Amino acid sequence: MRTTIIIEDALYEKFKSLAAKRKLSEFINQLLREKLEEEENRMLSKRMKEGYLATRRERRSLNEDWDSILAEDWE
């Protein structure tokens, strides 16, 4: 896909010197792949943490229920 982007002059100069040996498109695609993978991993970590915390709350609630049953002196 062809697209047009605007890059700050100073950033472009650094970019051009790093990407001189490769095509600029390849360099940009690689940077985007890496950044997208980083973001996906960050979002996955956030969802995993939220799931862990929800499960922990559920378990705590279940333990409290069992504690009240055990306190009734079941034999």
C-alpha positions as CSV (number, residue, x, y, z in Angstrom):
1,M,0.0,0.0,0.0
2,R,1.3,3.4,-0.9
3,T,0.8,6.2,1.5
4,T,2.2,9.7,2.3
5,I,3.5,10.6,5.7
6,I,5.0,13.7,7.2
7,I,8.2,13.3,9.2
8,E,10.0,16.0,11.1
9,D,13.1,17.2,9.4
10,A,15.5,16.4,12.2
11,L,14.0,13.0,12.7
12,Y,14.2,12.3,8.9
13,E,17.9,13.1,8.8
14,K,18.6,10.6,11.6
15,F,16.3,8.1,9.9
16,K,17.9,8.5,6.5
17,S,21.4,7.9,7.9
18,L,20.3,4.7,9.7
19,A,18.3,3.4,6.7
20,A,20.9,4.3,4.0
21,K,21.8,0.7,3.3
22,R,18.2,-0.5,3.0
23,K,15.1,0.8,1.3
24,L,13.3,3.3,3.4
25,S,10.0,1.3,3.1
26,E,11.6,-1.9,4.5
27,F,13.0,0.1,7.4
28,I,9.6,1.7,8.2
29,N,7.8,-1.6,7.9
30,Q,10.3,-3.2,10.4
31,L,9.8,-0.3,12.8
32,L,6.0,-0.6,12.6
33,R,6.1,-4.4,13.1
34,E,8.3,-4.0,16.2
35,K,6.1,-1.2,17.7
36,L,2.9,-3.1,17.0
37,E,4.2,-6.3,18.6
38,E,5.3,-4.2,21.6
39,E,1.8,-2.7,21.9
40,E,0.1,-6.0,21.5
41,N,2.3,-7.5,24.3
42,R,1.5,-4.5,26.5
43,M,-2.2,-4.9,26.0
44,L,-2.1,-8.7,26.6
45,S,-0.2,-8.1,29.8
46,K,-2.8,-5.6,30.9
47,R,-5.7,-8.1,30.2
48,M,-3.8,-10.9,31.9
49,K,-3.3,-8.7,35.0
50,E,-7.0,-7.7,35.0
51,G,-8.0,-11.4,34.7
52,Y,-5.7,-12.4,37.5
53,L,-7.1,-9.7,39.8
54,A,-10.7,-10.7,39.0
55,T,-10.0,-14.3,39.8
56,R,-8.3,-13.4,43.0
57,R,-11.4,-11.4,44.1
58,E,-13.6,-14.4,43.2
59,R,-11.5,-16.8,45.2
60,R,-11.4,-14.5,48.2
61,S,-15.3,-14.3,48.1
62,L,-15.5,-18.1,47.8
63,N,-13.1,-18.6,50.7
64,E,-15.3,-16.2,52.8
65,D,-18.3,-18.3,52.0
66,W,-16.6,-21.5,53.1
67,D,-15.3,-19.9,56.2
68,S,-18.8,-19.0,57.3
69,I,-20.0,-22.6,56.6
70,L,-17.0,-24.0,58.6
71,A,-17.8,-21.7,61.4
72,E,-21.2,-23.3,61.8
73,D,-19.4,-26.3,63.3
74,W,-20.2,-28.8,60.5
75,E,-19.1,-32.3,61.4
